[in-house]
């Protein structure tokens, strides 16, 4: 008499193989989607960075213009003249820096400053955190 029962392992193998194939396809699709999303996020971050640099440059231009206006329309002599010219010169130089460097240049400079002076940077950070905590806690 021949064995009419079928081996359950043999029947399930095609289903298992199909499941593996589907799972492999799902993983490939997920990788492709993640890669696409990663590229889109990178592109968006780059666009935001350029926009921030452009806004910083515009703000710098405005500061420089304000400094020039203050310098032209305020007294040049006496205590008031000295103070107003100092403010005008500070605005002009700060505006010029911001206009030329942009936000990314400022961040690079701040990073370099922190790298050169780590202990004061940490202490300033703690102080600012303390002040923010007191302000929010009140």
C-alpha positions in Angstrom: 0.0 0.0 0.0 1.4 3.4 -1.0 1.7 6.2 1.5 -1.0 8.6 0.6 -0.3 11.1 3.3 1.7 14.0 2.2 4.6 15.5 4.1 3.5 18.8 5.7 7.0 20.2 5.4 7.0 19.8 1.6 3.5 21.4 1.3 4.6 24.4 3.4 7.9 25.0 1.6 6.4 26.8 -1.4 4.4 29.0 1.0 7.5 29.7 3.0 9.5 30.5 -0.1 6.8 32.9 -1.2 6.7 34.5 2.2 10.5 35.0 2.1 10.3 36.5 -1.4 7.5 38.9 -0.3 9.4 39.8 2.9 12.5 40.5 0.8 10.6 42.7 -1.6 9.0 44.6 1.4 12.5 45.2 2.8 13.8 46.4 -0.5 10.8 48.8 -0.9 11.4 50.1 2.6 15.1 50.7 1.9 14.2 52.5 -1.3 11.6 54.6 0.5 14.0 55.4 3.4 16.6 56.4 0.9 14.2 58.7 -1.0 12.9 60.3 2.3 16.5 60.8 3.4 17.4 62.5 0.2 14.3 64.7 0.5 15.1 65.6 4.1 18.7 66.4 3.2 17.5 68.6 0.3 15.0 70.4 2.6 17.7 71.0 5.2 20.0 72.4 2.6 17.2 74.7 1.4 16.4 75.9 5.0 20.1 76.5 5.5 20.4 78.6 2.4 17.2 80.5 3.3 18.6 81.2 6.8 21.8 82.5 5.3 19.9 84.7 3.0 17.8 86.1 5.8 20.8 86.7 8.0 22.5 88.5 5.1 19.4 90.6 4.7 19.4 91.4 8.4 23.0 92.3 8.2 22.4 94.7 5.3 19.6 96.3 7.3 21.8 96.7 10.3 24.6 98.2 8.2 22.1 100.6 6.6 20.7 101.6 10.1 24.2 102.2 11.3 24.9 104.5 8.4 21.7 106.4 8.9 22.4 106.8 12.6 26.0 108.0 11.8 24.7 110.6 9.3 21.8 112.0 11.3 23.2 112.3 14.8 25.7 114.7 16.3 29.4 113.9 15.8 30.8 115.8 18.7 30.3 115.8 22.5 29.2 112.9 24.7 26.0 112.3 22.7 28.0 112.4 19.4 30.6 110.0 20.7 27.9 107.5 21.9 25.9 107.7 18.7 28.9 107.3 16.5 30.0 104.3 18.6 26.5 102.7 18.1 26.6 103.5 14.4 30.0 102.0 14.0 29.0 98.9 15.9 25.9 98.4 13.8 27.8 98.9 10.6 30.5 96.5 11.5 28.1 93.9 12.9 25.9 94.3 9.9 28.8 93.9 7.5 29.9 90.7 9.4 26.4 89.3 9.3 26.0 90.2 5.6 29.3 88.6 4.6 29.3 85.5 6.8 25.6 84.6 7.1 24.2 82.3 9.7 26.5 79.4 8.8 29.6 81.6 9.1 28.4 82.7 12.5 27.9 79.1 13.6 31.4 78.2 12.4 32.9 81.1 14.3 30.9 80.2 17.5 32.0 76.6 17.2 35.7 77.7 16.9 35.3 80.1 19.9 33.9 77.3 22.0 36.6 75.0 20.9 39.3 77.5 21.9 37.6 78.4 25.2 35.6 75.3 26.5 35.5 76.2 30.2 34.1 79.7 29.8 31.6 78.4 27.2 30.3 75.8 29.6 30.1 78.3 32.4 28.2 80.7 30.2 25.9 77.9 29.1 25.2 77.0 32.8 24.5 80.7 33.6 22.1 81.1 30.7 20.4 77.9 31.7 20.0 79.2 35.2 18.6 82.5 34.0 16.1 80.7 31.7 15.1 78.4 34.5 14.5 81.3 36.9 12.5 83.2 34.3 10.3 80.2 33.4 10.0 79.1 37.1 8.7 82.4 38.3 
